[in-house]
Amino acid sequence: MNLLEREQKEFRELTTSKEARKIIKNIKINYRIETLLLEHVNGCILAEDVFSLIDVPAFDRSVKDGFAVRAQDTYNATEAEPVTLMKIGSIAAGRVPGLVLGPGEAIEIATGAPIPDGADAIVMVEHTSAEADNILVRRAVYINENIMRAGADIMKGERVLRKNVRIGPREIGVLASTGISKVPVKQLKVGIISTGDELVQPGSQLDACKVYDANSYAIAASVEECGAIPIIYGIVKDDERAMSDIIDRALHECSIVLTSGSTSAGVGDVMYKIIDEKGKTLLHGISIKPGKPVVVGIVDDIPVIGLPGNPTSALSIFNEFIAPLIYDSLEVDPPFRTRVQAIVGTGIRSEGRKELFPVGLIRGRVYPTDKTSGAITTLAEADGIIEISEETEYLEPGKSVDVTLFGNISPVDIMVVGGQCPGIDLLEDLTGMNFRVISMGSSRGLSAIAGSIADIAGINLAGKRDYNLEAIRSMDIRNAVLVKGYRREQGLIVRPESNIKDLENVIGKKLVNRNRGSGTRVLLDELLEDLAVKKNTTRAELVKMIPGYSSGLRTHRSVCEAVSNGKAEVGFGIRPFAETMGLKFIPVAVEDFDFLINKEIMDLPQIRKLLATLRSHDFSTKLPSGIFTYERTGEVVENILL
């Protein structure tokens, strides 16, 4: 049986997302109740109502440093004509008062100290002055002023916390103040297993064709957000016996078992077989993108759910189907809004079937971040997902959509797409704002601005006459203004012992190039064009003599790493990364790195703050070596098409 026949056999009846929700919602999960010490309950779900066994405070106490008095003795007190009272003693916090206050008397008292018999008010120390054994009261007080009566905060027998509340710092403070040292909490343990021969643990060496296990940690964090307890069992190879053994262990220790990988119908994907052998499969495959290869089963009354191996798919399916199951099982609501309404900022095309589409969320509008479900950066750049129905082929800009958030996200102030540069990182640090920076090259930055996806494009595209303006004009971009940024040294990056001295020496050497569409690659092409003329040949012929010219790495740092590791003899990029990695930098050109900004947002406070920082002395002096401001930094060029 070939793979296509096998997939058709195994996925012959995909479950609709609606039916999948119904199946998963009907799964019953039993949590355990454990009584834990107060120092161990942060983030836990309270299993029972909590009632106070004492009054808080347990006695009448002073809330100010001052003097305990009878209020009626102070009624005639003014700044000009103070009232004189005899000081008969003092009371410290934590001491039982052995004094009784009489008419015309005062007792010095500390904050938190008990109120003596006879006193009904506290006059603050700053409204008094000393005179021999007496005090002069310069302000009248009323009965109970600056006194907290017993039980004023919490009364004995009062319910202080409700069952199912998520315990945080405030709740712990309440429990401690009532003298409670142990509380019953709900314990729902979720086993997490990652499968695949290609996986290695973060922190270990990454060999060829291997990838780091992202799912264990991303899913564990998601489980924690739901109020459950993640137990990571690590990586299991694509071996049926090994998988079966680790699942048995997780079934013994947990209330839910989540796996990722080995759920589709391909060779080596055996999770559904293991579930069938141990229990009952409820569904295998959901008619949804991403996340079709999902298997849900029950083994010994414990749900075993196989998530897809791709990180974005796994997290999408978790948030859409598994998180609601955990919240329902713990009988709690999400601690933050899991769904918000937003406006589609740019058109989004669908594939004609149910789709969980990853999006970024900025100032109430969404934009697509999908780079295929296998791209881990989709997780970093996406704030949540929108659900697109089978009938929808295209979402128009301006349409209102519901966004299911990936956790309690921090709002993004500015979205920047384009070239990679440490100057952008410095702007983010100095403004104190939250940027979403997507480094995909200057050409992609221009496209993002043209499509109204990005707020700002960071661009460094060389032209015959004008830096960046020629590229902007060629795309006829009318919805933006150009803000001049700063200048950067571009040059050759080689190992310290290299004998390469200039661009001509690169011929015959193995080069590591930047990705197509990056400004750095465009600049190198311009320089090679000039070199070809000098050597009486064409650029096309010249690059044939430079092995590795057709390579394309996305970042300056990855170029430097390739040179440092000996995978290439020379790279082309900016000075800061070369110097940071101890490589030799040979300057070849100076370029302009500018900012193309959407016209519609120029008056936003975030943009004004960004421009002020760009023009600041602080920014200029903190730029790394090889990057510098100049007389045009911060200049706004509005007529970019002229």
Residue pairs with C-beta under 8 A, 6 or more apart in sequence:
1 9
3 265
3 266
3 267
6 265
6 266
7 264
7 265
7 266
9 265
10 265
10 272
10 284
10 285
11 265
11 284
11 285
11 292
13 285
14 285
14 286
14 287
14 292
15 23
15 283
15 284
15 285
15 286
15 287
16 286
16 287
16 354
17 286
17 287
17 288
17 320
17 354
17 387
19 283
20 283
20 286
20 288
20 294
20 296
20 321
21 321
21 324
23 282
23 283
23 296
24 296
24 321
24 322
24 324
24 325
25 324
25 325
25 328
27 282
27 296
27 298
27 303
27 325
28 301
28 329
29 188
29 255
29 256
29 303
29 325
29 326
29 329
30 255
31 186
31 187
31 188
31 255
31 329
31 330
32 186
32 187
32 188
32 255
33 47
33 184
33 185
33 186
33 187
34 184
34 185
34 187
35 182
35 183
35 184
35 185
36 44
36 182
36 183
36 185
37 181
37 182
38 172
38 175
38 176
38 180
38 181
38 182
38 183
41 167
41 172
41 183
41 185
42 167
42 168
42 169
42 172
43 166
43 167
43 168
43 224
43 227
44 166
44 167
44 185
44 186
44 187
44 227
45 164
45 165
45 166
45 167
45 185
45 186
45 227
45 330
45 331
45 332
46 161
46 162
46 163
46 164
46 165
46 166
46 167
46 171
46 183
46 184
46 185
46 186
47 163
47 183
47 184
47 185
47 186
48 163
48 184
49 159
49 161
49 162
49 163
50 159
50 160
50 161
50 175
50 178
50 180
50 183
51 157
51 158
51 159
51 160
52 154
52 155
52 156
52 157
52 158
52 160
52 178
53 156
53 178
53 179
53 180
54 154
54 156
54 178
54 179
55 150
55 151
55 154
55 155
55 156
56 151
56 153
56 154
56 177
56 178
57 148
57 150
57 151
57 152
57 153
58 150
59 114
59 115
59 150
60 114
60 115
60 147
60 148
60 149
60 150
61 112
61 113
61 114
61 115
61 147
61 148
62 68
62 109
62 110
62 111
62 112
62 113
62 114
62 115
62 122
62 146
62 147
62 148
63 111
63 112
63 122
63 146
63 147
63 148
64 111
64 122
64 124
64 125
64 146
65 109
65 110
65 111
65 124
65 125
66 108
66 109
66 122
66 123
66 124
66 125
66 127
66 128
66 146
67 85
67 87
67 106
67 107
67 108
67 109
67 122
67 123
67 125
67 128
67 135
67 137
68 91
68 101
68 106
68 107
68 109
68 115
68 116
68 119
68 121
68 122
69 85
69 101
69 105
69 106
69 119
69 121
69 122
69 123
69 137
69 141
70 101
70 103
70 118
70 119
70 120
70 121
71 120
71 121
71 140
71 141
71 142
71 143
71 145
73 83
73 85
73 103
73 104
73 137
74 83
74 121
74 123
74 137
74 139
74 140
74 141
75 140
76 83
76 140
77 83
77 137
77 138
77 139
77 140
78 138
78 139
78 140
79 138
79 139
82 129
82 136
82 137
82 138
83 136
83 137
84 131
84 134
84 135
84 136
84 137
85 104
85 105
85 106
85 134
85 135
85 137
86 104
86 105
86 106
86 133
86 134
87 105
87 106
87 107
87 108
87 133
87 134
87 135
88 99
88 101
88 105
88 106
88 107
89 99
89 107
89 108
90 107
90 108
90 109
90 110
91 97
91 99
91 107
91 108
91 109
91 110
91 113
91 114
91 116
92 110
92 113
93 110
93 111
93 112
93 113
94 112
94 113
95 113
95 114
96 114
97 107
97 113
97 114
97 115
97 116
97 117
99 107
99 116
99 117
100 116
100 117
100 118
101 107
101 116
101 117
101 118
101 119
102 118
105 118
106 123
106 135
106 137
107 116
107 119
109 115
109 116
109 122
115 122
115 147
120 143
120 144
120 147
121 141
121 142
121 143
121 144
121 145
121 146
121 147
122 141
122 145
122 146
122 147
123 137
123 139
123 141
123 145
123 146
124 139
124 146
127 137
127 138
127 139
128 135
128 136
128 137
128 138
129 135
129 136
129 138
130 136
153 177
154 160
154 174
154 177
154 178
160 174
160 175
160 178
161 167
161 171
161 174
161 175
164 330
164 331
164 332
165 171
166 227
166 332
166 335
167 175
167 183
167 185
175 183
186 227
186 330
187 229
188 227
188 228
188 229
188 255
188 256
188 326
188 329
188 330
189 228
189 229
189 231
189 253
189 254
189 255
189 256
190 223
190 228
190 229
190 230
190 231
190 254
190 255
190 256
190 257
190 258
190 326
191 231
191 233
191 250
191 251
191 253
191 254
191 256
191 257
191 258
192 215
192 216
192 219
192 220
192 223
192 230
192 231
192 232
192 233
192 258
192 259
192 260
193 233
193 234
193 236
193 243
193 246
193 247
193 250
193 257
193 258
193 259
193 260
194 213
194 215
194 216
194 234
194 235
194 236
194 259
194 260
194 261
195 235
195 236
195 237
195 238
195 243
195 259
195 260
195 261
195 262
195 271
195 309
196 235
196 237
196 238
196 261
196 262
196 309
197 237
197 238
197 268
198 209
198 210
198 211
199 210
199 211
199 212
199 213
199 235
199 261
200 206
200 207
200 210
200 211
200 212
200 213
200 235
201 212
201 213
201 234
201 235
202 212
202 213
202 217
206 212
213 235
214 311
214 376
214 379
215 260
215 261
215 307
215 309
215 311
215 314
216 232
216 234
216 235
216 260
217 232
218 311
218 314
218 315
218 379
219 230
219 258
219 260
219 307
219 314
219 315
219 318
220 230
220 232
221 230
221 407
222 315
222 318
222 319
222 323
222 407
223 229
223 230
223 258
223 326
224 230
225 323
225 335
225 407
225 408
226 323
226 326
226 327
226 330
226 334
227 326
227 327
227 330
227 332
227 335
228 256
228 326
228 330
231 250
231 253
231 254
233 246
233 249
233 250
236 242
236 243
236 246
238 262
238 268
238 270
240 270
240 273
240 274
243 259
243 262
243 270
243 271
243 274
244 274
244 277
244 278
247 257
247 259
247 274
247 278
247 299
247 304
248 278
250 257
251 257
251 278
251 299
251 300
251 302
251 304
254 302
255 302
255 329
256 302
256 303
256 305
256 325
256 326
257 299
257 302
257 303
257 304
257 305
258 305
258 306
258 307
258 318
258 322
259 271
259 304
259 305
259 306
259 307
260 306
260 307
260 308
260 309
260 314
261 269
261 271
261 306
261 307
261 308
261 309
262 268
262 269
262 270
262 271
262 306
262 309
263 269
263 271
263 272
263 284
263 293
263 294
263 295
263 306
263 307
263 308
263 309
264 292
264 293
264 308
265 293
269 293
271 295
271 306
272 281
272 284
272 295
272 297
272 306
275 281
275 295
275 297
275 299
275 304
275 306
276 297
278 297
278 299
278 300
278 304
279 297
279 298
279 299
279 300
279 304
280 297
280 298
280 299
281 295
281 296
281 297
282 296
282 297
282 298
283 294
283 295
283 296
284 294
284 295
284 296
285 292
285 293
285 294
285 295
286 292
286 294
286 317
287 353
287 354
288 353
288 354
288 355
288 356
289 351
289 353
289 354
289 355
289 356
289 373
290 308
290 310
290 312
290 313
290 316
290 317
290 355
290 356
290 373
291 307
291 308
291 313
291 314
291 316
291 317
291 320
291 356
291 373
292 308
293 306
293 308
294 305
294 306
294 307
294 308
294 317
294 321
295 305
295 306
296 303
296 304
296 305
296 306
297 303
297 304
297 305
298 304
303 325
305 322
307 313
307 314
307 317
307 318
307 322
308 314
308 317
308 373
310 373
310 374
311 373
311 374
311 376
311 378
311 379
312 358
312 370
312 373
312 374
312 375
312 376
312 378
312 379
312 382
313 373
313 374
315 379
315 406
316 356
316 358
316 373
316 385
317 356
319 338
319 384
319 385
319 404
319 406
320 356
320 385
320 387
320 404
323 334
323 338
327 333
327 334
335 408
336 405
336 407
336 408
337 405
338 404
338 405
339 402
339 403
339 404
339 405
340 361
340 384
340 402
340 403
340 405
341 400
341 401
341 402
341 403
342 359
342 361
342 364
342 365
342 366
342 400
342 401
342 403
343 364
343 365
343 366
343 398
343 399
343 400
343 401
344 365
344 366
344 395
344 396
344 397
344 398
344 399
344 400
344 401
345 362
345 365
345 366
345 367
345 397
345 452
345 453
346 367
346 368
346 397
346 451
346 452
346 453
347 394
347 395
347 396
347 397
348 357
348 359
348 368
348 386
348 388
348 394
348 395
349 393
349 394
350 357
350 388
350 392
350 393
350 394
350 395
352 390
352 393
353 390
354 387
354 388
354 389
354 390
355 387
355 388
356 385
356 386
356 387
356 388
357 368
357 370
357 385
357 386
357 387
357 388
358 368
358 369
358 370
358 378
358 379
358 381
358 382
358 384
358 385
359 366
359 367
359 368
359 369
359 382
359 383
359 384
359 385
359 386
359 403
360 366
360 367
360 368
360 369
360 381
360 382
360 383
360 412
360 415
360 436
361 383
361 384
361 403
361 405
361 409
361 412
362 412
362 414
362 415
362 436
362 455
363 411
363 412
366 386
366 401
366 403
367 415
367 453
367 454
368 453
369 378
369 381
369 382
370 378
371 377
371 378
372 378
379 406
381 436
381 438
382 406
383 403
383 405
383 406
383 409
383 412
384 403
384 404
384 405
384 406
384 409
385 403
385 404
385 406
386 395
386 401
386 402
386 403
386 404
387 402
387 404
388 395
395 401
397 452
410 434
411 434
412 434
412 435
412 436
413 433
413 434
413 435
413 606
414 433
414 434
414 435
414 436
414 455
414 456
414 606
414 607
414 610
415 435
415 436
415 438
415 453
415 454
415 455
415 456
416 424
416 435
416 436
416 437
416 438
416 454
416 455
416 456
416 457
416 458
417 437
417 438
417 440
417 444
417 445
417 448
417 449
417 453
417 454
417 456
417 457
417 458
418 438
418 439
418 440
418 441
418 442
418 444
418 445
418 446
418 448
418 454
418 456
418 457
418 458
418 459
418 596
419 439
419 441
419 442
419 445
419 458
419 459
419 460
419 518
419 519
419 520
419 593
420 439
420 554
420 555
420 556
421 458
421 460
421 488
421 574
421 593
421 627
422 576
422 577
422 623
422 624
422 627
423 485
423 486
423 488
423 593
423 623
423 627
424 435
424 437
424 458
425 437
426 619
426 622
426 623
427 435
427 610
427 613
427 614
427 619
428 434
428 435
428 437
430 613
430 616
430 618
430 619
430 622
431 609
431 610
431 613
433 606
433 609
433 610
438 448
438 454
439 554
439 555
440 517
440 554
441 514
441 515
441 516
441 517
441 518
441 519
441 521
441 554
442 457
442 458
442 459
442 460
442 461
442 468
442 471
442 517
442 518
442 519
442 522
443 461
443 471
443 516
443 517
443 518
444 517
445 454
445 457
445 458
445 459
445 596
446 457
446 459
446 461
446 471
446 472
446 475
446 477
446 596
447 475
448 454
448 457
449 456
449 457
449 477
449 479
449 480
449 596
449 598
450 475
450 477
450 479
452 479
452 598
454 598
455 597
455 598
455 601
455 607
456 595
456 596
456 597
456 598
456 610
457 480
457 595
457 596
458 485
458 593
458 594
458 595
459 468
459 471
459 519
459 593
459 594
459 595
459 596
460 467
460 468
460 488
460 519
460 520
460 523
460 591
460 592
460 593
460 594
461 467
461 468
461 470
461 471
461 519
461 522
462 519
462 522
462 523
462 526
462 591
463 469
463 470
463 471
464 470
467 591
467 592
467 594
468 482
468 592
468 594
468 596
469 482
469 637
469 640
472 480
472 482
472 596
472 640
472 641
473 640
473 641
476 641
477 596
477 640
477 641
478 641
479 598
479 599
479 600
480 596
480 597
480 598
480 599
480 640
481 596
481 597
481 599
481 602
481 636
481 637
481 638
481 640
482 594
482 595
482 596
482 597
482 636
482 637
482 640
483 594
483 595
483 596
483 597
483 611
483 614
483 634
483 635
483 636
483 637
484 592
484 594
484 632
484 633
484 634
484 635
484 637
485 592
485 593
485 594
485 595
485 614
485 633
486 592
486 593
486 623
486 627
486 628
486 629
486 630
486 633
487 590
487 591
487 592
487 593
487 627
487 628
487 629
487 630
488 574
488 575
488 590
488 591
488 593
488 626
488 627
489 574
489 575
489 585
489 587
489 589
489 590
489 626
489 627
490 520
490 523
490 572
490 573
490 574
490 587
490 588
490 589
490 590
490 591
491 572
491 573
491 574
491 575
491 578
491 585
491 586
491 587
491 588
491 589
492 500
492 502
492 503
492 506
492 570
492 571
492 572
492 585
492 586
492 588
493 559
493 560
493 563
493 570
493 571
493 572
493 573
493 577
493 578
493 583
493 584
493 585
493 586
494 500
494 563
494 569
494 570
494 571
494 583
494 584
494 586
495 563
495 564
495 566
495 569
495 583
495 584
496 582
496 583
496 584
498 569
498 570
498 584
499 505
500 506
500 509
500 569
500 570
500 586
501 586
502 586
502 588
503 527
503 528
503 531
503 588
504 531
506 546
506 570
507 542
507 545
507 546
508 545
508 546
508 547
509 546
509 547
509 569
509 570
510 547
510 548
510 568
510 569
510 570
511 546
511 547
511 548
511 549
511 551
511 568
511 569
511 570
511 571
511 572
512 548
512 551
512 553
512 559
512 562
512 563
512 567
512 568
512 570
512 571
513 521
513 524
513 548
513 549
513 550
513 551
513 552
513 553
513 559
513 571
513 572
514 520
514 521
514 524
514 552
514 553
514 554
514 556
514 559
514 572
514 573
515 521
515 552
515 553
515 554
516 552
518 554
519 591
519 593
520 556
520 572
520 573
520 574
521 552
521 572
523 589
523 591
524 572
525 539
527 588
527 589
528 539
528 542
528 543
529 539
531 542
532 538
532 539
532 541
532 542
535 542
543 549
543 550
548 568
551 568
553 559
553 562
556 573
556 574
556 576
556 577
557 577
557 581
559 571
559 572
559 573
559 577
560 571
560 573
560 577
560 578
560 580
560 581
560 583
561 581
562 568
562 571
563 569
563 570
563 571
563 583
564 581
564 582
564 583
572 588
574 626
574 627
575 585
575 587
575 624
575 625
575 626
575 627
576 624
576 625
576 626
576 627
578 584
578 585
579 585
579 625
579 626
585 626
587 626
593 627
595 614
597 607
601 607
611 634
611 636
613 619
614 633
614 634
615 633
615 634
619 629
620 628
620 629
620 633
623 629
